[in-house]
Amino acid sequence: MAIELRPLRHEDAAAQCAGEDEQTVRWLTGGYGTLAGTRAHFDRLAANAEAGRGKRGFGVWWDDRLAGYVDCDPDNRDGLQPGEAPVNLSYCVHPWARGHGVAVAAVGLICSYITDNAIGETAAIRVEPANTASVRVAERCGFRRCRRYPARDPAGNPISYDLYLHDL
Ligand SMILES: CC(C)(COP(=O)(O)OP(=O)(O)OC[C@H]1O[C@@H](n2cnc3c(N)ncnc32)[C@H](O)[C@@H]1OP(=O)(O)O)[C@@H](O)C(=O)NCCC(=O)NCCS
């Protein structure tokens, strides 16, 4: 199984949108993406990569088929204490590709990207406690749970997040 991270191009937007389901919306995005919005997001990621700042994201390819998405963001301060500066990770895997270790592989690859590009020394995963699949991904990747803090989900409802951290 070959898992690779590659920059996302406009022609990948349709496959990315088709890979969203109710789990993606519930736990990550708060709504289904449009083609135009997804392309605009890819453009922002490309600009950030070029400038070497902000959120940088990739498509996750499994044997040359787009199977998910992962990004890293050094600017997310939610739930942090003074002195903490972890790089936040977000990810989703398309339904057809779930349960095969794609997320664990993608998190490992984005952690290497963070280290190789000197973006940060610690990674963070913020996850709702009921999102058992993502909690398991964090645990499998060596993250430790630090604290629970109040937040809003992507739809604006009050929830709690668990902050997981991992020194790279
Ligand atoms: C969370 C998500 C990315 C996991 O992707 P995945 O590629 O299926 O995960 P993996 O195959 O790498 O599995 C990692 C671990 O999670 C476990 N897992 C996967 N799906 C699970 C589920 N529905 N319930 C419980 N555990 C689950 C796997 O068994 C594995 O643990 P194990 O090795 O101990 O068996 C995927 O379910 C998803 O896209 N969810 C919607 C978006 C989301 O929640 N993003 C994260 C927001 S914090």
The ligand as a Gaussian input file, in Angstrom:
#p B3LYP/6-31G(d) Opt

LIG

0 1
 C      -11.014000       9.567000      11.493000
 C      -10.660000       9.030000      10.098000
 C       -9.752000      10.043000       9.412000
 C       -9.909000       7.700000      10.278000
 O       -9.424000       7.313000       8.999000
 P       -8.975000       5.791000       8.686000
 O       -8.054000       5.838000       7.516000
 O      -10.169000       4.939000       8.590000
 O       -8.163000       5.408000       9.997000
 P       -7.115000       4.209000      10.089000
 O       -7.518000       3.131000       9.152000
 O       -5.746000       4.807000       9.963000
 O       -7.393000       3.671000      11.552000
 C       -6.723000       4.137000      12.679000
 C       -7.301000       3.451000      13.900000
 O       -8.647000       3.886000      14.092000
 C       -9.500000       2.752000      14.188000
 N      -10.761000       3.115000      13.603000
 C      -11.016000       3.456000      12.318000
 N      -12.336000       3.709000      12.163000
 C      -12.909000       3.509000      13.380000
 C      -14.234000       3.617000      13.852000
 N      -15.251000       3.998000      13.061000
 N      -14.467000       3.326000      15.175000
 C      -13.449000       2.976000      15.984000
 N      -12.154000       2.869000      15.576000
 C      -11.893000       3.127000      14.291000
 C       -8.796000       1.695000      13.391000
 O       -9.244000       0.404000      13.785000
 C       -7.357000       1.946000      13.772000
 O       -7.068000       1.447000      15.065000
 P       -6.353000       0.025000      15.266000
 O       -5.118000       0.078000      14.433000
 O       -6.118000      -0.025000      16.711000
 O       -7.302000      -0.994000      14.757000
 C      -11.922000       8.789000       9.230000
 O      -12.819000       7.984000       9.950000
 C      -12.630000      10.080000       8.822000
 O      -12.333000      10.641000       7.759000
 N      -13.569000      10.553000       9.664000
 C      -14.285000      11.808000       9.350000
 C      -13.407000      13.047000       9.520000
 C      -12.780000      13.136000      10.907000
 O      -13.319000      12.691000      11.911000
 N      -11.589000      13.776000      10.959000
 C      -10.871000      13.981000      12.194000
 C      -11.405000      15.175000      12.946000
 S      -10.556000      15.377000      14.539000

